[in-house]
Amino acid sequence: MKSMELAKRSKLVFMSLLLSVAVFTTSCGSGKDGANLEIPGVTGPVVSLQQDDVLVTMVFDNLQLQGGLRYAIPKYPNSYIEISPDLQSNGTLMAVSISLDDVFNGNLSKLDPQSLPGGRALPGVASGRLPAVAFSIEKFHNMGVYLGPDIFGIFIPVKGLNLQNSIITARFYAGGDRVGNLSLIGEDQDGENGGFLLMLDMKGSVKKRLKKQAKKY
């Protein structure tokens, strides 16, 4: 009887995971329409270039704050993360501003390589690790900013993805062009460290354009 109950529970967990994957991937599209994965409870992320800063914005629909704060990102002297009440909804706006001066100054590549919070390998990275800084701010514990020779990434913790320790990765688009990958990270075996990982491509011509942009300012 116990073995039958265990089998039923395992089947339910598996079916729940399949359903979650189907829900998340319905918005992926074929790649031609530039549709991105949807993150439950989050509007975005949206990536744009503001002078010599890469700006990543998102709204957490179910998180309410009475006021806003701006935090410096460790080891990134010209970059910051800001959270504030969203003007267009009842949620909370997060803006991550990464200075290209910080990205290209060469010092960040000397940081200790890190994996995802909790120790799982970074998806899409051969070694599973990249030079990174890990930090926490109000309401967001264990954030991470990653930088490789051709990749920039940021991990944002989010609860309630219900992915049973699984990871879903899809192409990420901005302005109709693929600019990287977006991964949904399920909670680990301890029920922690779930969230999403945005990895932006900085190879070849993209890096050249970004360096040229940085020199203008």
mmCIF file of the C-alpha atoms, coordinates in Angstrom:
data_MODEL
# 
_entry.id   MODEL 
# 
loop_
_atom_site.group_PDB 
_atom_site.id 
_atom_site.type_symbol 
_atom_site.label_atom_id 
_atom_site.label_alt_id 
_atom_site.label_comp_id 
_atom_site.label_asym_id 
_atom_site.label_entity_id 
_atom_site.label_seq_id 
_atom_site.pdbx_PDB_ins_code 
_atom_site.Cartn_x 
_atom_site.Cartn_y 
_atom_site.Cartn_z 
_atom_site.occupancy 
_atom_site.B_iso_or_equiv 
_atom_site.pdbx_formal_charge 
_atom_site.auth_seq_id 
_atom_site.auth_comp_id 
_atom_site.auth_asym_id 
_atom_site.auth_atom_id 
_atom_site.pdbx_PDB_model_num 
ATOM 1   C CA . MET A 1 1   ? 0.000  0.000  0.000   1.00 0.00 ? 1   MET A CA 1 
ATOM 2   C CA . LYS A 1 2   ? 2.780  2.405  0.907   1.00 0.00 ? 2   LYS A CA 1 
ATOM 3   C CA . SER A 1 3   ? 4.510  1.792  -2.413  1.00 0.00 ? 3   SER A CA 1 
ATOM 4   C CA . MET A 1 4   ? 1.262  2.478  -4.284  1.00 0.00 ? 4   MET A CA 1 
ATOM 5   C CA . GLU A 1 5   ? 0.719  5.734  -2.377  1.00 0.00 ? 5   GLU A CA 1 
ATOM 6   C CA . LEU A 1 6   ? 4.301  6.787  -3.088  1.00 0.00 ? 6   LEU A CA 1 
ATOM 7   C CA . ALA A 1 7   ? 3.838  6.055  -6.780  1.00 0.00 ? 7   ALA A CA 1 
ATOM 8   C CA . LYS A 1 8   ? 0.644  8.124  -6.853  1.00 0.00 ? 8   LYS A CA 1 
ATOM 9   C CA . ARG A 1 9   ? 2.348  11.049 -5.142  1.00 0.00 ? 9   ARG A CA 1 
ATOM 10  C CA . SER A 1 10  ? 5.292  10.870 -7.540  1.00 0.00 ? 10  SER A CA 1 
ATOM 11  C CA . LYS A 1 11  ? 2.903  10.865 -10.475 1.00 0.00 ? 11  LYS A CA 1 
ATOM 12  C CA . LEU A 1 12  ? 1.050  13.896 -9.108  1.00 0.00 ? 12  LEU A CA 1 
ATOM 13  C CA . VAL A 1 13  ? 4.305  15.803 -8.634  1.00 0.00 ? 13  VAL A CA 1 
ATOM 14  C CA . PHE A 1 14  ? 5.389  14.908 -12.173 1.00 0.00 ? 14  PHE A CA 1 
ATOM 15  C CA . MET A 1 15  ? 2.052  15.981 -13.666 1.00 0.00 ? 15  MET A CA 1 
ATOM 16  C CA . SER A 1 16  ? 2.154  19.222 -11.676 1.00 0.00 ? 16  SER A CA 1 
ATOM 17  C CA . LEU A 1 17  ? 5.605  19.952 -13.063 1.00 0.00 ? 17  LEU A CA 1 
ATOM 18  C CA . LEU A 1 18  ? 4.477  19.264 -16.629 1.00 0.00 ? 18  LEU A CA 1 
ATOM 19  C CA . LEU A 1 19  ? 1.513  21.596 -16.174 1.00 0.00 ? 19  LEU A CA 1 
ATOM 20  C CA . SER A 1 20  ? 3.763  24.328 -14.788 1.00 0.00 ? 20  SER A CA 1 
ATOM 21  C CA . VAL A 1 21  ? 6.138  23.990 -17.731 1.00 0.00 ? 21  VAL A CA 1 
ATOM 22  C CA . ALA A 1 22  ? 3.237  24.201 -20.173 1.00 0.00 ? 22  ALA A CA 1 
ATOM 23  C CA . VAL A 1 23  ? 1.917  27.375 -18.537 1.00 0.00 ? 23  VAL A CA 1 
ATOM 24  C CA . PHE A 1 24  ? 5.302  29.077 -18.533 1.00 0.00 ? 24  PHE A CA 1 
ATOM 25  C CA . THR A 1 25  ? 6.149  28.157 -22.113 1.00 0.00 ? 25  THR A CA 1 
ATOM 26  C CA . THR A 1 26  ? 2.885  29.107 -23.795 1.00 0.00 ? 26  THR A CA 1 
ATOM 27  C CA . SER A 1 27  ? 4.218  32.620 -24.284 1.00 0.00 ? 27  SER A CA 1 
ATOM 28  C CA . CYS A 1 28  ? 7.604  31.602 -25.668 1.00 0.00 ? 28  CYS A CA 1 
ATOM 29  C CA . GLY A 1 29  ? 6.533  31.554 -29.283 1.00 0.00 ? 29  GLY A CA 1 
ATOM 30  C CA . SER A 1 30  ? 8.650  30.159 -32.071 1.00 0.00 ? 30  SER A CA 1 
ATOM 31  C CA . GLY A 1 31  ? 11.386 32.735 -31.654 1.00 0.00 ? 31  GLY A CA 1 
ATOM 32  C CA . LYS A 1 32  ? 10.241 34.675 -34.703 1.00 0.00 ? 32  LYS A CA 1 
ATOM 33  C CA . ASP A 1 33  ? 7.735  36.795 -32.795 1.00 0.00 ? 33  ASP A CA 1 
ATOM 34  C CA . GLY A 1 34  ? 10.178 37.717 -30.025 1.00 0.00 ? 34  GLY A CA 1 
ATOM 35  C CA . ALA A 1 35  ? 7.888  36.578 -27.193 1.00 0.00 ? 35  ALA A CA 1 
ATOM 36  C CA . ASN A 1 36  ? 9.446  35.963 -23.783 1.00 0.00 ? 36  ASN A CA 1 
ATOM 37  C CA . LEU A 1 37  ? 8.731  33.608 -20.919 1.00 0.00 ? 37  LEU A CA 1 
ATOM 38  C CA . GLU A 1 38  ? 6.127  34.888 -18.506 1.00 0.00 ? 38  GLU A CA 1 
ATOM 39  C CA . ILE A 1 39  ? 7.071  34.935 -14.827 1.00 0.00 ? 39  ILE A CA 1 
ATOM 40  C CA . PRO A 1 40  ? 4.152  34.476 -12.411 1.00 0.00 ? 40  PRO A CA 1 
ATOM 41  C CA . GLY A 1 41  ? 3.661  37.638 -10.360 1.00 0.00 ? 41  GLY A CA 1 
ATOM 42  C CA . VAL A 1 42  ? 6.203  39.621 -12.382 1.00 0.00 ? 42  VAL A CA 1 
ATOM 43  C CA . THR A 1 43  ? 5.718  42.010 -15.295 1.00 0.00 ? 43  THR A CA 1 
ATOM 44  C CA . GLY A 1 44  ? 8.932  42.035 -17.298 1.00 0.00 ? 44  GLY A CA 1 
ATOM 45  C CA . PRO A 1 45  ? 11.865 42.060 -17.220 1.00 0.00 ? 45  PRO A CA 1 
ATOM 46  C CA . VAL A 1 46  ? 12.426 44.762 -19.831 1.00 0.00 ? 46  VAL A CA 1 
ATOM 47  C CA . VAL A 1 47  ? 15.952 45.610 -21.009 1.00 0.00 ? 47  VAL A CA 1 
ATOM 48  C CA . SER A 1 48  ? 16.992 48.946 -22.513 1.00 0.00 ? 48  SER A CA 1 
ATOM 49  C CA . LEU A 1 49  ? 20.153 50.974 -23.033 1.00 0.00 ? 49  LEU A CA 1 
ATOM 50  C CA . GLN A 1 50  ? 20.148 54.389 -21.343 1.00 0.00 ? 50  GLN A CA 1 
ATOM 51  C CA . GLN A 1 51  ? 23.258 56.295 -22.467 1.00 0.00 ? 51  GLN A CA 1 
ATOM 52  C CA . ASP A 1 52  ? 26.068 54.153 -21.002 1.00 0.00 ? 52  ASP A CA 1 
ATOM 53  C CA . ASP A 1 53  ? 23.870 52.137 -18.635 1.00 0.00 ? 53  ASP A CA 1 
ATOM 54  C CA . VAL A 1 54  ? 22.050 48.864 -19.226 1.00 0.00 ? 54  VAL A CA 1 
ATOM 55  C CA . LEU A 1 55  ? 18.671 49.239 -17.515 1.00 0.00 ? 55  LEU A CA 1 
ATOM 56  C CA . VAL A 1 56  ? 16.653 46.177 -16.500 1.00 0.00 ? 56  VAL A CA 1 
ATOM 57  C CA . THR A 1 57  ? 13.186 46.928 -15.122 1.00 0.00 ? 57  THR A CA 1 
ATOM 58  C CA . MET A 1 58  ? 10.404 44.731 -13.778 1.00 0.00 ? 58  MET A CA 1 
ATOM 59  C CA . VAL A 1 59  ? 7.276  45.061 -11.638 1.00 0.00 ? 59  VAL A CA 1 
ATOM 60  C CA . PHE A 1 60  ? 6.449  42.642 -8.827  1.00 0.00 ? 60  PHE A CA 1 
ATOM 61  C CA . ASP A 1 61  ? 2.669  42.616 -8.967  1.00 0.00 ? 61  ASP A CA 1 
ATOM 62  C CA . ASN A 1 62  ? 1.994  41.237 -5.481  1.00 0.00 ? 62  ASN A CA 1 
ATOM 63  C CA . LEU A 1 63  ? 4.627  43.135 -3.506  1.00 0.00 ? 63  LEU A CA 1 
ATOM 64  C CA . GLN A 1 64  ? 3.697  46.460 -1.919  1.00 0.00 ? 64  GLN A CA 1 
ATOM 65  C CA . LEU A 1 65  ? 6.149  48.954 -0.440  1.00 0.00 ? 65  LEU A CA 1 
ATOM 66  C CA . GLN A 1 66  ? 5.368  52.262 1.245   1.00 0.00 ? 66  GLN A CA 1 
ATOM 67  C CA . GLY A 1 67  ? 8.564  53.904 0.033   1.00 0.00 ? 67  GLY A CA 1 
ATOM 68  C CA . GLY A 1 68  ? 11.539 53.396 -2.228  1.00 0.00 ? 68  GLY A CA 1 
ATOM 69  C CA . LEU A 1 69  ? 15.246 52.779 -1.707  1.00 0.00 ? 69  LEU A CA 1 
ATOM 70  C CA . ARG A 1 70  ? 18.322 52.788 -3.927  1.00 0.00 ? 70  ARG A CA 1 
ATOM 71  C CA . TYR A 1 71  ? 21.115 50.310 -3.197  1.00 0.00 ? 71  TYR A CA 1 
ATOM 72  C CA . ALA A 1 72  ? 24.676 50.280 -4.474  1.00 0.00 ? 72  ALA A CA 1 
ATOM 73  C CA . ILE A 1 73  ? 25.751 47.004 -6.077  1.00 0.00 ? 73  ILE A CA 1 
ATOM 74  C CA . PRO A 1 74  ? 28.914 45.666 -4.395  1.00 0.00 ? 74  PRO A CA 1 
ATOM 75  C CA . LYS A 1 75  ? 32.027 45.915 -6.606  1.00 0.00 ? 75  LYS A CA 1 
ATOM 76  C CA . TYR A 1 76  ? 30.034 47.883 -9.227  1.00 0.00 ? 76  TYR A CA 1 
ATOM 77  C CA . PRO A 1 77  ? 30.818 51.494 -8.218  1.00 0.00 ? 77  PRO A CA 1 
ATOM 78  C CA . ASN A 1 78  ? 28.654 53.146 -10.880 1.00 0.00 ? 78  ASN A CA 1 
ATOM 79  C CA . SER A 1 79  ? 25.693 50.757 -10.777 1.00 0.00 ? 79  SER A CA 1 
ATOM 80  C CA . TYR A 1 80  ? 22.660 50.417 -8.529  1.00 0.00 ? 80  TYR A CA 1 
ATOM 81  C CA . ILE A 1 81  ? 19.368 48.665 -7.805  1.00 0.00 ? 81  ILE A CA 1 
ATOM 82  C CA . GLU A 1 82  ? 16.306 50.723 -6.941  1.00 0.00 ? 82  GLU A CA 1 
ATOM 83  C CA . ILE A 1 83  ? 12.945 49.522 -5.645  1.00 0.00 ? 83  ILE A CA 1 
ATOM 84  C CA . SER A 1 84  ? 9.934  51.796 -5.319  1.00 0.00 ? 84  SER A CA 1 
ATOM 85  C CA . PRO A 1 85  ? 6.125  51.741 -5.497  1.00 0.00 ? 85  PRO A CA 1 
ATOM 86  C CA . ASP A 1 86  ? 5.066  51.388 -9.121  1.00 0.00 ? 86  ASP A CA 1 
ATOM 87  C CA . LEU A 1 87  ? 3.152  54.436 -10.363 1.00 0.00 ? 87  LEU A CA 1 
ATOM 88  C CA . GLN A 1 88  ? 0.997  52.435 -12.774 1.00 0.00 ? 88  GLN A CA 1 
ATOM 89  C CA . SER A 1 89  ? -0.041 49.567 -10.488 1.00 0.00 ? 89  SER A CA 1 
ATOM 90  C CA . ASN A 1 90  ? -0.228 48.452 -6.873  1.00 0.00 ? 90  ASN A CA 1 
ATOM 91  C CA . GLY A 1 91  ? 3.020  46.536 -7.249  1.00 0.00 ? 91  GLY A CA 1 
ATOM 92  C CA . THR A 1 92  ? 6.682  47.343 -6.739  1.00 0.00 ? 92  THR A CA 1 
ATOM 93  C CA . LEU A 1 93  ? 9.031  48.508 -9.468  1.00 0.00 ? 93  LEU A CA 1 
ATOM 94  C CA . MET A 1 94  ? 12.616 47.257 -9.495  1.00 0.00 ? 94  MET A CA 1 
ATOM 95  C CA . ALA A 1 95  ? 15.179 48.995 -11.694 1.00 0.00 ? 95  ALA A CA 1 
ATOM 96  C CA . VAL A 1 96  ? 18.656 47.512 -12.087 1.00 0.00 ? 96  VAL A CA 1 
ATOM 97  C CA . SER A 1 97  ? 21.091 49.969 -13.660 1.00 0.00 ? 97  SER A CA 1 
ATOM 98  C CA . ILE A 1 98  ? 24.433 48.497 -14.734 1.00 0.00 ? 98  ILE A CA 1 
ATOM 99  C CA . SER A 1 99  ? 27.106 50.912 -15.899 1.00 0.00 ? 99  SER A CA 1 
ATOM 100 C CA . LEU A 1 100 ? 29.064 49.840 -18.966 1.00 0.00 ? 100 LEU A CA 1 
ATOM 101 C CA . ASP A 1 101 ? 32.088 51.460 -17.326 1.00 0.00 ? 101 ASP A CA 1 
ATOM 102 C CA . ASP A 1 102 ? 31.822 48.863 -14.568 1.00 0.00 ? 102 ASP A CA 1 
ATOM 103 C CA . VAL A 1 103 ? 31.319 46.011 -17.027 1.00 0.00 ? 103 VAL A CA 1 
ATOM 104 C CA . PHE A 1 104 ? 34.359 46.849 -19.152 1.00 0.00 ? 104 PHE A CA 1 
ATOM 105 C CA . ASN A 1 105 ? 36.860 48.041 -16.537 1.00 0.00 ? 105 ASN A CA 1 
ATOM 106 C CA . GLY A 1 106 ? 38.418 44.571 -16.222 1.00 0.00 ? 106 GLY A CA 1 
ATOM 107 C CA . ASN A 1 107 ? 38.329 44.332 -12.436 1.00 0.00 ? 107 ASN A CA 1 
ATOM 108 C CA . LEU A 1 108 ? 35.069 42.399 -12.204 1.00 0.00 ? 108 LEU A CA 1 
ATOM 109 C CA . SER A 1 109 ? 36.500 39.420 -14.080 1.00 0.00 ? 109 SER A CA 1 
ATOM 110 C CA . LYS A 1 110 ? 38.782 38.866 -11.068 1.00 0.00 ? 110 LYS A CA 1 
ATOM 111 C CA . LEU A 1 111 ? 35.858 38.164 -8.740  1.00 0.00 ? 111 LEU A CA 1 
ATOM 112 C CA . ASP A 1 112 ? 35.440 34.646 -7.373  1.00 0.00 ? 112 ASP A CA 1 
ATOM 113 C CA . PRO A 1 113 ? 33.327 32.434 -9.672  1.00 0.00 ? 113 PRO A CA 1 
ATOM 114 C CA . GLN A 1 114 ? 29.928 31.565 -8.245  1.00 0.00 ? 114 GLN A CA 1 
ATOM 115 C CA . SER A 1 115 ? 27.021 29.345 -9.188  1.00 0.00 ? 115 SER A CA 1 
ATOM 116 C CA . LEU A 1 116 ? 23.346 30.003 -8.517  1.00 0.00 ? 116 LEU A CA 1 
ATOM 117 C CA . PRO A 1 117 ? 22.386 30.756 -4.918  1.00 0.00 ? 117 PRO A CA 1 
ATOM 118 C CA . GLY A 1 118 ? 22.276 27.408 -3.148  1.00 0.00 ? 118 GLY A CA 1 
ATOM 119 C CA . GLY A 1 119 ? 24.973 25.859 -5.341  1.00 0.00 ? 119 GLY A CA 1 
ATOM 120 C CA . ARG A 1 120 ? 23.211 24.747 -8.531  1.00 0.00 ? 120 ARG A CA 1 
ATOM 121 C CA . ALA A 1 121 ? 25.034 25.322 -11.824 1.00 0.00 ? 121 ALA A CA 1 
ATOM 122 C CA . LEU A 1 122 ? 24.257 28.362 -13.950 1.00 0.00 ? 122 LEU A CA 1 
ATOM 123 C CA . PRO A 1 123 ? 22.154 27.218 -16.938 1.00 0.00 ? 123 PRO A CA 1 
ATOM 124 C CA . GLY A 1 124 ? 23.759 27.769 -20.330 1.00 0.00 ? 124 GLY A CA 1 
ATOM 125 C CA . VAL A 1 125 ? 27.256 28.183 -18.866 1.00 0.00 ? 125 VAL A CA 1 
ATOM 126 C CA . ALA A 1 126 ? 29.697 25.327 -19.546 1.00 0.00 ? 126 ALA A CA 1 
ATOM 127 C CA . SER A 1 127 ? 31.478 25.614 -16.204 1.00 0.00 ? 127 SER A CA 1 
ATOM 128 C CA . GLY A 1 128 ? 28.265 26.350 -14.315 1.00 0.00 ? 128 GLY A CA 1 
ATOM 129 C CA . ARG A 1 129 ? 29.967 29.318 -12.636 1.00 0.00 ? 129 ARG A CA 1 
ATOM 130 C CA . LEU A 1 130 ? 30.912 32.921 -13.445 1.00 0.00 ? 130 LEU A CA 1 
ATOM 131 C CA . PRO A 1 131 ? 32.652 35.744 -11.570 1.00 0.00 ? 131 PRO A CA 1 
ATOM 132 C CA . ALA A 1 132 ? 29.914 37.243 -9.423  1.00 0.00 ? 132 ALA A CA 1 
ATOM 133 C CA . VAL A 1 133 ? 28.814 39.245 -6.421  1.00 0.00 ? 133 VAL A CA 1 
ATOM 134 C CA . ALA A 1 134 ? 26.027 38.010 -4.154  1.00 0.00 ? 134 ALA A CA 1 
ATOM 135 C CA . PHE A 1 135 ? 24.029 40.335 -1.916  1.00 0.00 ? 135 PHE A CA 1 
ATOM 136 C CA . SER A 1 136 ? 20.618 40.921 -0.378  1.00 0.00 ? 136 SER A CA 1 
ATOM 137 C CA . ILE A 1 137 ? 18.307 43.921 -0.177  1.00 0.00 ? 137 ILE A CA 1 
ATOM 138 C CA . GLU A 1 138 ? 14.955 44.486 1.494   1.00 0.00 ? 138 GLU A CA 1 
ATOM 139 C CA . LYS A 1 139 ? 12.437 41.815 0.406   1.00 0.00 ? 139 LYS A CA 1 
ATOM 140 C CA . PHE A 1 140 ? 15.007 40.169 -1.902  1.00 0.00 ? 140 PHE A CA 1 
ATOM 141 C CA . HIS A 1 141 ? 17.432 37.700 -0.326  1.00 0.00 ? 141 HIS A CA 1 
ATOM 142 C CA . ASN A 1 142 ? 20.374 36.163 -2.225  1.00 0.00 ? 142 ASN A CA 1 
ATOM 143 C CA . MET A 1 143 ? 20.540 38.209 -5.393  1.00 0.00 ? 143 MET A CA 1 
ATOM 144 C CA . GLY A 1 144 ? 23.486 37.752 -7.732  1.00 0.00 ? 144 GLY A CA 1 
ATOM 145 C CA . VAL A 1 145 ? 25.188 39.679 -10.530 1.00 0.00 ? 145 VAL A CA 1 
ATOM 146 C CA . TYR A 1 146 ? 27.364 37.629 -12.908 1.00 0.00 ? 146 TYR A CA 1 
ATOM 147 C CA . LEU A 1 147 ? 29.915 38.680 -15.496 1.00 0.00 ? 147 LEU A CA 1 
ATOM 148 C CA . GLY A 1 148 ? 31.801 36.511 -17.977 1.00 0.00 ? 148 GLY A CA 1 
ATOM 149 C CA . PRO A 1 149 ? 33.893 37.350 -21.058 1.00 0.00 ? 149 PRO A CA 1 
ATOM 150 C CA . ASP A 1 150 ? 30.784 37.343 -23.261 1.00 0.00 ? 150 ASP A CA 1 
ATOM 151 C CA . ILE A 1 151 ? 27.895 37.223 -20.765 1.00 0.00 ? 151 ILE A CA 1 
ATOM 152 C CA . PHE A 1 152 ? 26.297 39.484 -18.201 1.00 0.00 ? 152 PHE A CA 1 
ATOM 153 C CA . GLY A 1 153 ? 23.636 38.089 -15.892 1.00 0.00 ? 153 GLY A CA 1 
ATOM 154 C CA . ILE A 1 154 ? 21.480 38.869 -12.888 1.00 0.00 ? 154 ILE A CA 1 
ATOM 155 C CA . PHE A 1 155 ? 19.562 36.530 -10.587 1.00 0.00 ? 155 PHE A CA 1 
ATOM 156 C CA . ILE A 1 156 ? 16.388 37.850 -8.950  1.00 0.00 ? 156 ILE A CA 1 
ATOM 157 C CA . PRO A 1 157 ? 14.784 35.731 -6.187  1.00 0.00 ? 157 PRO A CA 1 
ATOM 158 C CA . VAL A 1 158 ? 11.080 34.996 -6.641  1.00 0.00 ? 158 VAL A CA 1 
ATOM 159 C CA . LYS A 1 159 ? 8.884  32.692 -4.567  1.00 0.00 ? 159 LYS A CA 1 
ATOM 160 C CA . GLY A 1 160 ? 6.013  30.514 -5.710  1.00 0.00 ? 160 GLY A CA 1 
ATOM 161 C CA . LEU A 1 161 ? 7.220  29.300 -9.115  1.00 0.00 ? 161 LEU A CA 1 
ATOM 162 C CA . ASN A 1 162 ? 6.337  25.698 -8.126  1.00 0.00 ? 162 ASN A CA 1 
ATOM 163 C CA . LEU A 1 163 ? 8.876  24.116 -10.452 1.00 0.00 ? 163 LEU A CA 1 
ATOM 164 C CA . GLN A 1 164 ? 9.995  21.340 -8.085  1.00 0.00 ? 164 GLN A CA 1 
ATOM 165 C CA . ASN A 1 165 ? 13.757 21.985 -8.333  1.00 0.00 ? 165 ASN A CA 1 
ATOM 166 C CA . SER A 1 166 ? 13.587 22.279 -12.135 1.00 0.00 ? 166 SER A CA 1 
ATOM 167 C CA . ILE A 1 167 ? 14.953 24.978 -14.446 1.00 0.00 ? 167 ILE A CA 1 
ATOM 168 C CA . ILE A 1 168 ? 13.273 26.273 -17.612 1.00 0.00 ? 168 ILE A CA 1 
ATOM 169 C CA . THR A 1 169 ? 15.391 28.285 -20.062 1.00 0.00 ? 169 THR A CA 1 
ATOM 170 C CA . ALA A 1 170 ? 14.258 30.125 -23.191 1.00 0.00 ? 170 ALA A CA 1 
ATOM 171 C CA . ARG A 1 171 ? 15.586 32.809 -25.493 1.00 0.00 ? 171 ARG A CA 1 
ATOM 172 C CA . PHE A 1 172 ? 15.066 36.386 -24.315 1.00 0.00 ? 172 PHE A CA 1 
ATOM 173 C CA . TYR A 1 173 ? 14.155 39.188 -26.716 1.00 0.00 ? 173 TYR A CA 1 
ATOM 174 C CA . ALA A 1 174 ? 14.312 42.975 -26.571 1.00 0.00 ? 174 ALA A CA 1 
ATOM 175 C CA . GLY A 1 175 ? 13.054 45.135 -29.412 1.00 0.00 ? 175 GLY A CA 1 
ATOM 176 C CA . GLY A 1 176 ? 12.380 42.023 -31.483 1.00 0.00 ? 176 GLY A CA 1 
ATOM 177 C CA . ASP A 1 177 ? 16.003 40.834 -31.302 1.00 0.00 ? 177 ASP A CA 1 
ATOM 178 C CA . ARG A 1 178 ? 17.384 38.015 -29.234 1.00 0.00 ? 178 ARG A CA 1 
ATOM 179 C CA . VAL A 1 179 ? 19.658 39.496 -26.562 1.00 0.00 ? 179 VAL A CA 1 
ATOM 180 C CA . GLY A 1 180 ? 20.185 36.502 -24.275 1.00 0.00 ? 180 GLY A CA 1 
ATOM 181 C CA . ASN A 1 181 ? 18.418 33.823 -22.244 1.00 0.00 ? 181 ASN A CA 1 
ATOM 182 C CA . LEU A 1 182 ? 15.833 33.916 -19.474 1.00 0.00 ? 182 LEU A CA 1 
ATOM 183 C CA . SER A 1 183 ? 15.726 31.014 -17.012 1.00 0.00 ? 183 SER A CA 1 
ATOM 184 C CA . LEU A 1 184 ? 13.072 30.246 -14.421 1.00 0.00 ? 184 LEU A CA 1 
ATOM 185 C CA . ILE A 1 185 ? 14.747 28.605 -11.432 1.00 0.00 ? 185 ILE A CA 1 
ATOM 186 C CA . GLY A 1 186 ? 12.565 26.361 -9.286  1.00 0.00 ? 186 GLY A CA 1 
ATOM 187 C CA . GLU A 1 187 ? 13.064 26.178 -5.539  1.00 0.00 ? 187 GLU A CA 1 
ATOM 188 C CA . ASP A 1 188 ? 15.805 23.762 -4.483  1.00 0.00 ? 188 ASP A CA 1 
ATOM 189 C CA . GLN A 1 189 ? 15.374 20.674 -2.293  1.00 0.00 ? 189 GLN A CA 1 
ATOM 190 C CA . ASP A 1 190 ? 15.108 22.906 0.769   1.00 0.00 ? 190 ASP A CA 1 
ATOM 191 C CA . GLY A 1 191 ? 12.333 24.967 -0.814  1.00 0.00 ? 191 GLY A CA 1 
ATOM 192 C CA . GLU A 1 192 ? 14.632 27.963 -1.236  1.00 0.00 ? 192 GLU A CA 1 
ATOM 193 C CA . ASN A 1 193 ? 16.593 29.888 -3.886  1.00 0.00 ? 193 ASN A CA 1 
ATOM 194 C CA . GLY A 1 194 ? 13.885 30.047 -6.529  1.00 0.00 ? 194 GLY A CA 1 
ATOM 195 C CA . GLY A 1 195 ? 13.764 32.957 -8.949  1.00 0.00 ? 195 GLY A CA 1 
ATOM 196 C CA . PHE A 1 196 ? 14.764 33.925 -12.454 1.00 0.00 ? 196 PHE A CA 1 
ATOM 197 C CA . LEU A 1 197 ? 18.115 34.397 -14.155 1.00 0.00 ? 197 LEU A CA 1 
ATOM 198 C CA . LEU A 1 198 ? 18.519 36.858 -17.019 1.00 0.00 ? 198 LEU A CA 1 
ATOM 199 C CA . MET A 1 199 ? 21.695 36.294 -19.047 1.00 0.00 ? 199 MET A CA 1 
ATOM 200 C CA . LEU A 1 200 ? 22.545 38.914 -21.680 1.00 0.00 ? 200 LEU A CA 1 
ATOM 201 C CA . ASP A 1 201 ? 24.776 38.196 -24.668 1.00 0.00 ? 201 ASP A CA 1 
ATOM 202 C CA . MET A 1 202 ? 27.856 40.406 -25.059 1.00 0.00 ? 202 MET A CA 1 
ATOM 203 C CA . LYS A 1 203 ? 29.717 38.532 -27.781 1.00 0.00 ? 203 LYS A CA 1 
ATOM 204 C CA . GLY A 1 204 ? 31.384 39.952 -30.887 1.00 0.00 ? 204 GLY A CA 1 
ATOM 205 C CA . SER A 1 205 ? 29.554 42.833 -32.513 1.00 0.00 ? 205 SER A CA 1 
ATOM 206 C CA . VAL A 1 206 ? 27.328 43.350 -29.461 1.00 0.00 ? 206 VAL A CA 1 
ATOM 207 C CA . LYS A 1 207 ? 30.345 43.975 -27.241 1.00 0.00 ? 207 LYS A CA 1 
ATOM 208 C CA . LYS A 1 208 ? 31.838 46.338 -29.828 1.00 0.00 ? 208 LYS A CA 1 
ATOM 209 C CA . ARG A 1 209 ? 28.636 48.375 -29.979 1.00 0.00 ? 209 ARG A CA 1 
ATOM 210 C CA . LEU A 1 210 ? 28.393 48.547 -26.200 1.00 0.00 ? 210 LEU A CA 1 
ATOM 211 C CA . LYS A 1 211 ? 32.013 49.658 -25.853 1.00 0.00 ? 211 LYS A CA 1 
ATOM 212 C CA . LYS A 1 212 ? 31.440 52.320 -28.495 1.00 0.00 ? 212 LYS A CA 1 
ATOM 213 C CA . GLN A 1 213 ? 28.348 53.471 -26.601 1.00 0.00 ? 213 GLN A CA 1 
ATOM 214 C CA . ALA A 1 214 ? 30.287 53.643 -23.328 1.00 0.00 ? 214 ALA A CA 1 
ATOM 215 C CA . LYS A 1 215 ? 32.949 55.883 -24.883 1.00 0.00 ? 215 LYS A CA 1 
ATOM 216 C CA . LYS A 1 216 ? 30.321 58.481 -25.793 1.00 0.00 ? 216 LYS A CA 1 
ATOM 217 C CA . TYR A 1 217 ? 29.606 59.309 -22.138 1.00 0.00 ? 217 TYR A CA 1 
# 
